[in-house]
Amino acid sequence: MLYSELNIPEQLHKAVERMGFVEMTEVQEKAIPVMLEGRDIIAKAPTGTGKTCAFGIPLILGLEQDKVYPQAVVLAPTRELAQQITEDLKDLAHFYPDVRIVCVYGGANIQKQIEKLKKGAHIIVATPGRFQDHINRRTVDISHIRDVVLDEADEMLNMGFYKDVRKILDQLKARKRLAMFSATISREVMDIGWLYQRDAEEITVQPVEDSAPKIDQYMLLTTGRNKLPDITSIILKNHYQRVMIFCNTKYTTAMLANQLADLNFSVDCLHGDLSQAERNKIMATFREGNLAVLVATDVAARGIDVSEVDAVINYDVPPSNEYYTHRIGRTGRAKHVGTSYLLYTKEERTRVRDMLRYTRNTATPIAIDDNGEIVPAEF
């Protein structure tokens, strides 16, 4: 279905066109009409399938724009995802100059957030802990919030926010609608749905060819000593301009970034010990194309949405199967074909086989010969 076929105001048609969207993704096609009817939904959809537009358009259309108080809240598990959602919602509301969207999250100056909230907000995008802080301080008016969206609901609840989310929902007495978007439907997601939704429409988007990111996946048998030269060969031989490399620990992240910098790569790293200002600066540099390689841990990179990432390299085998899906989902976005590489050792062969089978992924075995050339291999 094309966006031009959707019965929405001209301002939103112009905004969508400005964002470069023509054809709706499956989750958008299924979720937008249901939310426009004012119904609760629980949507299971792969990462990178356009969920922000799926709930953003109905949220904007549901606002009473002449009343400048919070009417909708979007909860997200990390500040990076909250910031990304905020930018997308602002793009959707580009031709509604009176619509105010405020983002609040932990690890940042709360006084500045209080000042923004005082100026008025229609939609608040927040991490659960910081939103509850504002409720406790009475710096946010929650008495008119009708719409609530939980984005990446499984990740948020798995990160220990289950009690926070329940407490927030219990305090939103004016709530009329709850929409949950999740890559998986965990026990906690089901519990929230059972407790707080009424006759929710269940939407499932299978990771089929049209909606799943298109990613060519490769796996490379290596050793700890060879990982650095293997990575440099992959980047240089393919002339990649924008690469994300995932490590399991912040120590490895910093070490690898320093090693690549010594080899004259334009590189920086992202991990949980960095301040919010430092993380924002690094992400802006990477997003603007002024940084070729970003080395990151899973938690630090959660919610990052950068278009046209040429390749994702798994320096370490992910600690969980879900992390593999989320890592490689950083490439192949917005209908671009992406590429991912998984580095593993002999001892990790069984773990890799099980992980690929569980996540229903297929990776082509490759090797790097003595000349640094990438050649076919066997698993």
ZILIN-V922411 format. One record per backbone hydrogen bond with DSSP energy under -1.0 kcal/mol. NH is the residue of the N-H (numbers start at 1). CO is the residue of the C=O. Records with the same first field share a line. If there is no record, write none. Layout:
NH=CO / CO
//
This chain:
3=22
5=2
6=3
8=6
13=9
14=10
15=11
16=12
17=13
18=14
19=15
20=17
21=16
24=1
29=25
30=26
31=27
32=28
35=31
36=32
37=33
38=35
39=34
41=178
42=201
43=180
44=203
45=182
54=50
55=51
56=52
57=53
59=55
60=56
61=57
62=58
63=60
67=64
69=67
71=122
72=122
73=147
74=124
75=149
76=126
82=78
83=79
84=80
85=81
86=82
87=83
88=84
89=85
90=86
91=87
92=88
93=89
94=91
96=93
99=96
102=123
104=125
113=109
114=110
115=111
116=112
117=113
118=114
119=115
120=117
122=100
123=100
124=72
125=102
126=74
127=104
131=127
132=128
133=129
134=130
135=131
136=132
137=133
139=134
145=142
146=71
147=71
148=177
149=73
150=179
151=75
153=181
156=152
157=153
158=154
159=155
160=157
161=156
165=161
166=162
167=163
168=164
169=165
170=166
171=167
173=171
175=172
176=146
177=146
179=148
180=41
181=150
182=43
190=186
191=187
192=188
193=189
194=190
195=191
196=192
197=193
201=40
203=42
205=44
208=206
212=208
216=338
218=340
219=364
220=342
222=344
227=223
230=226
231=227
232=228
233=229
234=230
235=231
236=232
237=233
238=234
240=235
243=292
244=311
245=294
246=313
247=296
253=249
254=250
255=251
256=252
257=253
258=254
259=255
260=256
261=257
262=258
264=261
265=260
267=265
268=293
270=295
274=271
279=275
280=276
281=277
282=278
283=279
284=280
285=281
286=282
287=283
288=284
289=286
290=285
293=266
294=243
295=268
296=245
297=270
301=297
304=301
310=242
311=242
312=339
313=244
314=341
315=246 / 313
316=246
324=320
325=321
326=322
327=323
328=324
329=325
330=327
331=328
336=333
338=214
340=216
341=312
342=218
343=314
344=220
348=345
349=346
352=348
353=349
354=350
355=351
356=352
357=353
358=354
359=355
361=356
364=217
366=219
367=375
369=373
372=369
375=367
377=365
//
